[in-house]
Amino acid sequence: MKIKSILMSTVIAASALTMTTTYAGNTTNTALTSALGGVVGAAIGNQMGGQTGAMIGSAIGGGAGAAASANKRDRNGAIIGGALGGAGGYTVGKNMGGTNGGYIGAGLGSAGGAVLGKKVSEDRRYDDEYDRRYDDRYDRRYDSRGYRNSNYKYNGRNYRGDNGRHLGWYKNGKR
């Protein structure tokens, strides 16, 4: 009976949260679904395998909740963060406040871990794009010896000379 009441309350809470976060950002949705997954996973795991089952269930639920709402590029970071946060949050909450504290800790840990993992993925992707853009720009301007504009081409701005029957300013060796 207790598990039915917990599951029913999570369904009602999920529907209420979904109604209130319809226009929320992707980070908020990731946090809420990860928190809900962590709590449901902890409750089901507790019924199936005691404290250890609850810890494993909160990790699986937190990761699955984060995976359900994170975008494709940041999904792996959100899954890892939600799983680690759910397991750690349940453990700390259980030690501080019993079973209910474990559920609260699983929810908060999953939410915080998923948001943190998602943010780390976003920042890493931004840094990779920034580095790729500026490294490529440097590589195009300089050669391996550090000289600028060293790869001359016929149509290039710094090309001075003719190597065939090209028509142009320097044709026929006139300088």
N, CA and C of each residue as an Amber inpcrd file, in Angstrom:
protein
   525
   0.8210000  -1.1930000   0.0000000   0.0000000   0.0000000   0.0000000
   0.8660000   1.2590000   0.0000000   1.9900000   1.1750000   0.7180000
   2.8630000   2.3450000   0.7900000   3.4570000   2.6710000  -0.5730000
   3.8510000   1.6290000  -1.3240000   4.4470000   1.8740000  -2.6420000
   3.4170000   2.4640000  -3.5900000   2.1590000   2.0290000  -3.4570000
   1.1160000   2.5830000  -4.3220000   0.8980000   4.0640000  -4.0310000
   0.9380000   4.4220000  -2.7680000   0.7440000   5.8350000  -2.4340000
   1.9250000   6.6780000  -2.9060000   3.1270000   6.1350000  -2.8160000
   4.2980000   6.8650000  -3.2970000   4.2310000   7.0350000  -4.8040000
   3.8910000   5.9700000  -5.5150000   3.8100000   6.0610000  -6.9670000
   2.6880000   7.0030000  -7.3980000   1.5540000   6.9520000  -6.6960000
   0.4470000   7.8440000  -7.0370000   0.8310000   9.3060000  -6.7980000
   1.5180000   9.5520000  -5.6990000   1.9330000  10.9310000  -5.4230000
   2.9530000  11.4170000  -6.4440000   3.8290000  10.5260000  -6.9100000
   4.7910000  10.9540000  -7.9320000   4.1010000  11.2360000  -9.2590000
   3.0710000  10.4630000  -9.5870000   2.3330000  10.7290000 -10.8260000
   1.6270000  12.0750000 -10.7410000   1.0130000  12.3600000  -9.6120000
   0.3380000  13.6510000  -9.4420000   1.3560000  14.7890000  -9.4660000
   2.4740000  14.5830000  -8.7870000   3.5100000  15.6180000  -8.7960000
   4.0740000  15.8280000 -10.1970000   4.2440000  14.7440000 -10.9420000
   4.7650000  14.8700000 -12.3010000   3.8070000  15.6340000 -13.1910000
   2.5220000  15.3450000 -13.0620000   1.5590000  16.0650000 -13.8920000
   1.5080000  17.5450000 -13.5060000   1.6140000  17.8400000 -12.2100000
   1.6120000  19.2360000 -11.7730000   2.8650000  19.9530000 -12.2560000
   4.0070000  19.2860000 -12.1590000   5.2460000  19.9070000 -12.6150000
   5.2530000  20.0950000 -14.1200000   4.6790000  19.1360000 -14.8330000
   4.6300000  19.2570000 -16.2880000   3.7510000  20.4310000 -16.6880000
   2.6570000  20.6240000 -15.9820000   1.7790000  21.7450000 -16.3020000
   2.4560000  23.0760000 -16.0100000   3.2410000  23.1450000 -14.9560000
   3.8730000  24.4170000 -14.5990000   5.1310000  24.6880000 -15.3930000
   5.7470000  23.6620000 -15.9440000   7.0170000  23.8680000 -16.6530000
   6.8750000  23.6900000 -18.1540000   5.6930000  23.8910000 -18.6740000
   5.5180000  23.7580000 -20.1140000   6.3910000  24.7660000 -20.8580000
   6.5040000  25.9550000 -20.3120000   7.2880000  26.9960000 -20.9610000
   8.6500000  27.1940000 -20.3030000   9.0490000  26.2730000 -19.4670000
  10.3460000  26.4040000 -18.8130000  11.4630000  26.0480000 -19.7870000
  12.6690000  26.4140000 -19.4310000  13.8080000  26.1220000 -20.2830000
  14.2160000  24.6630000 -20.1970000  15.1250000  24.2830000 -21.0660000
  15.5690000  22.8940000 -21.1330000  16.2730000  22.4700000 -19.8470000
  16.9830000  23.3650000 -19.2010000  17.6810000  23.0280000 -17.9620000
  16.6930000  22.7220000 -16.8510000  15.6310000  23.4980000 -16.7650000
  14.6160000  23.2540000 -15.7410000  13.9230000  21.9220000 -15.9750000
  13.5960000  21.6370000 -17.2160000  12.9580000  20.3540000 -17.5260000
  13.8810000  19.1890000 -17.1950000  15.1570000  19.3300000 -17.4850000
  16.1140000  18.2760000 -17.1650000  16.1910000  18.0620000 -15.6600000
  16.2180000  19.1320000 -14.8990000  16.2870000  19.0130000 -13.4410000
  15.0460000  18.3410000 -12.8830000  13.8690000  18.7410000 -13.3560000
  12.6400000  18.1750000 -12.8190000  12.4780000  16.7060000 -13.1630000
  12.7310000  16.3320000 -14.3980000  12.5780000  14.9250000 -14.7590000
  13.6240000  14.0600000 -14.0890000  14.8260000  14.5770000 -13.9190000
  15.8580000  13.8180000 -13.2260000  15.5020000  13.6370000 -11.7500000
  14.9810000  14.6840000 -11.1190000  14.5750000  14.5850000  -9.7150000
  13.4420000  13.5770000  -9.5460000  12.4740000  13.6510000 -10.4240000
  11.3570000  12.7180000 -10.3580000  11.8260000  11.2850000 -10.5970000
  12.7110000  11.1100000 -11.5690000  13.2530000   9.7710000 -11.8230000
  14.0530000   9.2450000 -10.6380000  14.8100000  10.1180000  -9.9880000
  15.5940000   9.6980000  -8.8280000  14.7170000   9.2600000  -7.6720000
  13.6390000   9.9860000  -7.4190000  12.7310000   9.6340000  -6.3180000
  12.0000000   8.3390000  -6.6210000  11.4690000   8.2090000  -7.8240000
  10.7550000   6.9790000  -8.1910000  11.7100000   5.7900000  -8.1950000
  12.9020000   5.9840000  -8.7150000  13.8900000   4.8960000  -8.7150000
  14.2740000   4.4710000  -7.3040000  14.4180000   5.4460000  -6.4180000
  14.7580000   5.1120000  -5.0310000  13.6170000   4.3630000  -4.3520000
  12.3820000   4.7790000  -4.6100000  11.2350000   4.1090000  -3.9910000
  11.0920000   2.6800000  -4.4940000  11.2040000   2.4900000  -5.7920000
  11.0860000   1.1370000  -6.3480000  12.2700000   0.2880000  -5.9190000
  13.4620000   0.8420000  -5.9500000  14.6440000   0.0930000  -5.5210000
  14.5930000  -0.2780000  -4.0540000  14.0270000   0.5830000  -3.2220000
  13.8940000   0.2940000  -1.8000000  12.9530000  -0.8850000  -1.5720000
  11.8740000  -0.9560000  -2.3390000  10.9470000  -2.0770000  -2.2170000
  11.5650000  -3.3730000  -2.7220000  12.3930000  -3.2730000  -3.7220000
  12.9600000  -4.4930000  -4.3180000  14.2120000  -4.9710000  -3.6080000
  15.0550000  -4.0560000  -3.1350000  16.3350000  -4.5140000  -2.6170000
  16.8490000  -3.7820000  -1.4080000  15.9920000  -3.1090000  -0.6500000
  16.4490000  -2.4270000   0.5600000  17.2370000  -1.1720000   0.2420000
  18.1780000  -0.8700000   1.1390000  18.9400000   0.3760000   0.9910000
  19.8350000   0.3650000  -0.2340000  20.4800000  -0.7670000  -0.4730000
  21.3530000  -0.8530000  -1.6490000  20.5460000  -0.7420000  -2.9260000
  19.3940000  -1.4060000  -2.9480000  18.5180000  -1.3050000  -4.1140000
  18.0160000   0.1060000  -4.3300000  17.7400000   0.8120000  -3.2230000
  17.2760000   2.1870000  -3.3430000  18.3720000   3.0850000  -3.9000000
  19.6010000   2.8510000  -3.4860000  20.7070000   3.6620000  -4.0000000
  20.9020000   3.3960000  -5.4910000  20.8700000   2.1340000  -5.8780000
  21.0220000   1.8030000  -7.2990000  19.8310000   2.3300000  -8.0940000
  18.6320000   2.1820000  -7.5370000  17.4390000   2.6670000  -8.2200000
  17.4360000   4.1730000  -8.3870000  17.9190000   4.8980000  -7.3750000
  17.9750000   6.3530000  -7.5110000  18.9770000   6.7620000  -8.5810000
  20.0680000   6.0230000  -8.6990000  21.0490000   6.3260000  -9.7520000
  20.4570000   6.0560000 -11.1330000  19.8130000   4.9130000 -11.2860000
  19.2210000   4.5850000 -12.5910000  18.0870000   5.5500000 -12.9170000
  17.2400000   5.8260000 -11.9330000  16.1250000   6.7360000 -12.1720000
  16.5650000   8.1580000 -12.4690000  17.5760000   8.6370000 -11.7410000
  18.0800000   9.9850000 -11.9940000  18.6870000  10.1160000 -13.3780000
  19.4530000   9.1010000 -13.7760000  20.0390000   9.1170000 -15.1170000
  18.9890000   9.0000000 -16.2070000  17.9930000   8.1390000 -15.9810000
  16.9400000   7.9590000 -16.9870000  16.0790000   9.2130000 -17.1110000
  15.8060000   9.8680000 -15.9940000  15.0330000  11.1030000 -16.0530000
  15.7800000  12.2050000 -16.7840000  17.0660000  12.2780000 -16.5500000
  17.8730000  13.2770000 -17.2540000  17.9390000  12.9700000 -18.7430000
  18.0270000  11.6860000 -19.0740000  18.1020000  11.3030000 -20.4850000
  16.8070000  11.6010000 -21.2220000  15.7030000  11.5500000 -20.4940000
  14.4130000  11.7710000 -21.1410000  14.2270000  13.2080000 -21.5880000
  14.8610000  14.1500000 -20.9180000  14.5770000  15.5450000 -21.2490000
  15.7760000  16.3460000 -21.7320000  16.9830000  15.8280000 -21.6180000
  18.1480000  16.5890000 -22.0900000  18.2360000  16.5130000 -23.6080000
  18.8200000  17.5310000 -24.2090000  18.9640000  17.4990000 -25.6580000
  20.0710000  16.5260000 -26.0530000  20.1280000  16.2220000 -27.3400000
  20.9830000  15.1390000 -27.7990000  22.4590000  15.4030000 -27.5500000
  22.8900000  16.6410000 -27.6880000  24.3180000  16.9300000 -27.5590000
  24.8030000  16.8930000 -26.1170000  23.9020000  17.1640000 -25.1630000
  24.3040000  17.2130000 -23.7580000  23.7500000  16.0430000 -22.9490000
  23.2290000  15.0360000 -23.6160000  22.5470000  13.9440000 -22.9160000
  23.4980000  13.1130000 -22.0640000  24.6740000  12.7920000 -22.5780000
  25.5860000  11.9310000 -21.8110000  26.0250000  12.5950000 -20.5100000
  26.3390000  13.8620000 -20.5660000  26.7310000  14.5710000 -19.3490000
  25.6060000  14.6290000 -18.3410000  24.3760000  14.8460000 -18.8170000
  23.2270000  14.8950000 -17.9110000  22.9490000  13.5350000 -17.2940000
  23.1170000  12.4720000 -18.0710000  22.8880000  11.1130000 -17.5420000
  23.8880000  10.8010000 -16.4410000  25.1470000  11.0570000 -16.7020000
  26.1870000  10.7510000 -15.7100000  25.9810000  11.5940000 -14.4530000
  25.7040000  12.8840000 -14.6290000  25.4740000  13.7540000 -13.4770000
  24.2500000  13.3530000 -12.6820000  23.1450000  13.0220000 -13.3730000
  21.9300000  12.6030000 -12.6830000  22.1080000  11.3050000 -11.9210000
  22.8410000  10.3660000 -12.5040000  23.0680000   9.0860000 -11.8320000
  23.9510000   9.2520000 -10.5990000  25.0490000   9.9710000 -10.7500000
  25.9390000  10.1650000  -9.5930000  25.2730000  11.0070000  -8.5080000
  24.5590000  12.0340000  -8.9240000  23.8590000  12.8730000  -7.9560000
  22.7580000  12.1190000  -7.2340000  22.0290000  11.2520000  -7.9530000
  20.9680000  10.4750000  -7.3230000  21.4950000   9.5030000  -6.2930000
  22.5530000   8.7910000  -6.6380000  23.1270000   7.8280000  -5.6950000
  23.7270000   8.5350000  -4.4830000  24.4820000   9.5950000  -4.7300000
  25.0740000  10.3330000  -3.6160000  24.0380000  11.0250000  -2.7580000
  23.0330000  11.6150000  -3.4100000  21.9770000  12.2920000  -2.6680000
  21.1690000  11.3400000  -1.8040000  20.8680000  10.1470000  -2.3300000
  20.1290000   9.1820000  -1.5240000  20.9500000   8.7480000  -0.3170000
  22.2240000   8.5010000  -0.5240000  23.0770000   8.0410000   0.5740000
  23.1690000   9.0930000   1.6710000  23.4110000  10.3270000   1.2990000
  23.5190000  11.4000000   2.2980000  22.1710000  11.6340000   2.9800000
  21.1150000  11.6770000   2.2000000  19.7900000  11.9030000   2.7710000
  19.3480000  10.7860000   3.6890000  19.6820000   9.5570000   3.3370000
  19.3240000   8.4120000   4.1810000  20.0540000   8.4830000   5.5100000
  21.3020000   8.8630000   5.4920000  22.0670000   8.9630000   6.7320000
  21.5830000  10.1210000   7.6000000  21.0690000  11.1820000   6.9870000
  20.6540000  12.3450000   7.7680000  19.1940000  12.2710000   8.2100000
  18.3150000  11.7310000   7.3620000  16.9020000  11.8130000   7.6890000
  16.0970000  10.5610000   7.4440000  16.7130000   9.4040000   7.4170000
  15.9610000   8.1730000   7.2350000  15.5120000   7.9870000   5.7920000
  14.4450000   7.1970000   5.6400000  13.9740000   6.8600000   4.2930000
  13.4470000   8.0850000   3.5520000  12.6530000   8.8850000   4.2300000
  12.1430000  10.0950000   3.5710000  13.2720000  11.0470000   3.2120000
  14.2630000  11.1620000   4.0780000  15.4370000  11.9710000   3.7610000
  16.1880000  11.4210000   2.5620000  16.2150000  10.0880000   2.4390000
  16.8490000   9.4730000   1.2810000  16.1400000   9.8220000  -0.0110000
  14.7880000   9.8340000   0.0280000  14.0320000  10.1970000  -1.1620000
  14.2590000  11.6630000  -1.5390000  14.2510000  12.5040000  -0.5270000
  14.4920000  13.9300000  -0.7920000  15.9060000  14.1320000  -1.3300000
  16.8640000  13.4620000  -0.7200000  18.2430000  13.5710000  -1.1910000
  18.4100000  13.0370000  -2.5960000  17.7030000  11.9410000  -2.9170000
  17.7980000  11.3920000  -4.2740000  17.2480000  12.3790000  -5.2900000
  16.1340000  13.0270000  -4.9440000  15.5610000  14.0030000  -5.8650000
  16.4540000  15.2030000  -6.0670000  16.9290000  15.7620000  -4.9670000
  17.7880000  16.9500000  -5.0730000  19.1260000  16.6230000  -5.7220000
  19.6940000  15.4810000  -5.3480000  20.9800000  15.0980000  -5.9340000
  20.8750000  14.8310000  -7.4220000  19.8020000  14.1540000  -7.8270000
  19.6120000  13.8820000  -9.2520000  19.4370000  15.1710000 -10.0380000
  18.6190000  16.0710000  -9.4930000  18.3840000  17.3370000 -10.2020000
  19.6750000  18.1420000 -10.3320000  20.3700000  18.2990000  -9.2170000
  21.6070000  19.0740000  -9.2550000  22.6780000  18.4400000 -10.1210000
  22.8120000  17.1230000 -10.0240000  23.8230000  16.4370000 -10.8290000
  23.5250000  16.5050000 -12.3160000  22.2510000  16.3660000 -12.6790000
  21.8930000  16.4220000 -14.0950000  22.1410000  17.8030000 -14.6780000
  21.7760000  18.8400000 -13.9160000  21.9940000  20.2090000 -14.4080000
  23.4840000  20.5060000 -14.5060000  24.2480000  20.0610000 -13.5180000
  25.6900000  20.2920000 -13.5510000  26.3450000  19.5420000 -14.7080000
  25.9650000  18.2880000 -14.9030000  26.5170000  17.5200000 -16.0260000
  26.1620000  18.1140000 -17.3670000  24.9400000  18.6140000 -17.4990000
  24.5150000  19.2540000 -18.7360000  25.3100000  20.5310000 -18.9820000
  25.5150000  21.3090000 -17.9350000  26.2630000  22.5560000 -18.0670000
  27.7220000  22.2880000 -18.4420000  28.3040000  21.2590000 -17.8540000
  29.6890000  20.9090000 -18.1970000  29.7820000  20.5160000 -19.6670000
  28.7960000  19.7560000 -20.1530000  28.8030000  19.3710000 -21.5670000
  28.6720000  20.5790000 -22.4750000  27.7750000  21.5130000 -22.1020000
  27.6150000  22.7180000 -22.9150000  28.9040000  23.5370000 -22.9560000
  29.5200000  23.7240000 -21.7890000  30.7520000  24.5110000 -21.7390000
  31.8700000  23.8420000 -22.5170000  31.9510000  22.5390000 -22.4160000
  33.0110000  21.8260000 -23.1300000  32.8080000  21.9420000 -24.6380000
  31.5690000  21.8220000 -25.0710000  31.2880000  21.9540000 -26.4970000
  31.6050000  23.3700000 -26.9810000  31.2560000  24.3680000 -26.1990000
  31.5630000  25.7500000 -26.5810000  33.0690000  25.9660000 -26.6630000
  33.8040000  25.4380000 -25.6780000  35.2590000  25.6010000 -25.6940000
  35.8790000  24.9060000 -26.8920000  35.3730000  23.7210000 -27.2470000
  35.9020000  23.0150000 -28.4080000  35.6580000  23.8030000 -29.6890000
  34.4530000  24.3910000 -29.8320000  34.1690000  25.1920000 -31.0150000
  35.0570000  26.4310000 -31.0600000  35.2600000  27.0760000 -29.9140000
  36.0990000  28.2690000 -29.8540000  37.5330000  27.9190000 -30.2140000
  38.0560000  26.8460000 -29.6170000  39.4350000  26.4520000 -29.8980000
  39.6000000  26.0560000 -31.3550000  38.6510000  25.3290000 -31.8950000
  38.7520000  24.8840000 -33.2740000  38.7590000  26.0720000 -34.2230000
  37.9290000  27.0760000 -33.9220000  37.8480000  28.2340000 -34.8000000
  39.1440000  29.0170000 -34.7960000  39.6910000  29.2860000 -33.6210000
  40.8900000  30.1190000 -33.5560000  42.1590000  29.3400000 -33.8590000
  42.2020000  28.0590000 -33.5410000  43.3570000  27.2680000 -33.9330000
  43.4380000  27.1480000 -35.4410000  42.2910000  26.9620000 -36.0860000
  42.2760000  26.8480000 -37.5330000  42.6960000  28.1640000 -38.1770000
  42.2640000  29.2630000 -37.5940000  42.6510000  30.5590000 -38.1350000
  44.1570000  30.7460000 -38.0420000  44.7570000  30.3470000 -36.9160000
  46.2060000  30.4500000 -36.7670000  46.9060000  29.5390000 -37.7610000
  46.4070000  28.3240000 -37.9120000  47.0500000  27.3830000 -38.8170000
  47.0120000  27.8700000 -40.2590000  45.9750000  28.5800000 -40.6250000
  45.9060000  29.0730000 -42.0000000  46.8130000  30.2640000 -42.2270000
  47.1320000  31.0380000 -41.2170000  47.9470000  32.2380000 -41.4020000
  49.4440000  31.9650000 -41.3420000  49.8480000  30.9600000 -40.5960000
  51.2700000  30.7150000 -40.3650000  51.6290000  29.3120000 -40.8160000
  52.8810000  29.1580000 -41.2330000  53.3440000  27.8100000 -41.5470000
  54.0580000  27.2310000 -40.3340000  54.6760000  26.0640000 -40.5120000
  55.2930000  25.3810000 -39.3770000  56.4930000  26.1380000 -38.8210000
  57.1140000  27.0210000 -39.6210000  58.2660000  27.7880000 -39.1430000
  57.8760000  29.1220000 -38.5450000  56.5750000  29.4640000 -38.5900000
  56.1230000  30.6980000 -37.9890000  56.0530000  31.8790000 -38.9290000
  56.2500000  31.6460000 -40.2360000  56.1740000  32.7370000 -41.1960000
  54.7360000  32.9330000 -41.6410000  54.3660000  34.1990000 -41.7980000
  53.0020000  34.4940000 -42.2410000  52.8820000  34.3690000 -43.7500000
  51.6820000  33.9960000 -44.1910000  51.3200000  33.9770000 -45.6020000
  52.3360000  33.2180000 -46.4420000  52.6740000  32.0270000 -46.0270000
  53.7300000  31.3140000 -46.7220000  53.2120000  30.3520000 -47.7720000
  51.9120000  30.1060000 -47.8230000  51.4190000  29.1940000 -48.8510000
  50.7870000  30.0250000 -49.9720000  51.6140000  30.4100000 -50.9250000
  51.1880000  31.2720000 -52.0150000  50.4500000  30.4510000 -53.0580000
  49.4000000  31.0370000 -53.6130000  48.6550000  30.4030000 -54.6850000
  48.5260000  31.4080000 -55.8150000  48.2180000  30.9270000 -56.9930000
  48.1570000  31.8210000 -58.1510000  47.1100000  32.9040000 -57.9550000
  45.9640000  32.5400000 -57.4370000  44.9230000  33.5380000 -57.2390000
  44.9970000  34.1970000 -55.8720000  46.0200000  33.8560000 -55.1010000
  46.1310000  34.4080000 -53.7640000  46.5500000  35.8690000 -53.7750000
  46.3060000  36.5130000 -52.6800000  46.5860000  37.9260000 -52.5630000
  48.0780000  38.2230000 -52.5790000  48.8670000  37.3080000 -52.0710000
  50.3070000  37.5460000 -51.9500000  51.1270000  36.8680000 -53.0450000
  50.4870000  36.3980000 -54.1080000  51.1960000  35.7330000 -55.1900000
  51.8450000  36.7790000 -56.0840000  53.1350000  36.6510000 -56.3190000
  53.8470000  37.5930000 -57.1710000  54.6940000  36.8140000 -58.1720000
  54.1550000  36.5580000 -59.3130000  54.9030000  35.8280000 -60.3150000
  53.9670000  34.9910000 -61.1500000  54.4580000  34.5060000 -62.2720000
  53.6450000  33.7400000 -63.1900000  54.3570000  32.4360000 -63.4620000
  53.5910000  31.3590000 -63.4830000  54.2290000  30.0700000 -63.7250000
  53.6150000  29.3820000 -64.9400000  53.2860000  30.1480000 -65.9700000
  52.6900000  29.5410000 -67.1550000  52.0250000  30.5960000 -67.9980000
  51.0200000  30.2180000 -68.7230000  50.3200000  31.1530000 -69.5960000
  49.1580000  31.8090000 -68.8680000  49.3640000  32.2480000 -67.6430000
  48.3060000  32.9300000 -66.9080000  48.2610000  34.3860000 -67.3360000
  47.0880000  34.8780000 -67.5420000  46.9200000  36.2750000 -67.8840000
  46.8140000  37.0720000 -66.6010000  47.4350000  38.1910000 -66.5560000
  47.3510000  38.9790000 -65.3500000  48.3850000  40.0790000 -65.3120000
  48.5580000  40.6570000 -64.1840000  49.4220000  41.8020000 -63.9950000
  50.8670000  41.4930000 -64.3160000  51.3610000  40.3160000 -63.9340000
  52.7550000  39.9850000 -64.1100000  52.9970000  39.0370000 -65.2670000
  52.1870000  39.0500000 -66.3120000  52.4010000  38.1090000 -67.3960000
  53.6530000  38.4420000 -68.1940000  54.2360000  37.4460000 -68.7620000
  55.4350000  37.5370000 -69.6020000  56.6160000  38.1610000 -68.8810000
  56.7160000  37.9760000 -67.5810000  57.8740000  38.4110000 -66.8360000
  57.9830000  39.9010000 -66.6400000  56.9440000  40.6670000 -66.9290000
  57.0260000  42.1070000 -66.7250000  56.8300000  42.3990000 -65.2470000
  57.7190000  43.1890000 -64.7000000  57.6210000  43.5370000 -63.2750000
  57.6940000  45.0130000 -63.0920000
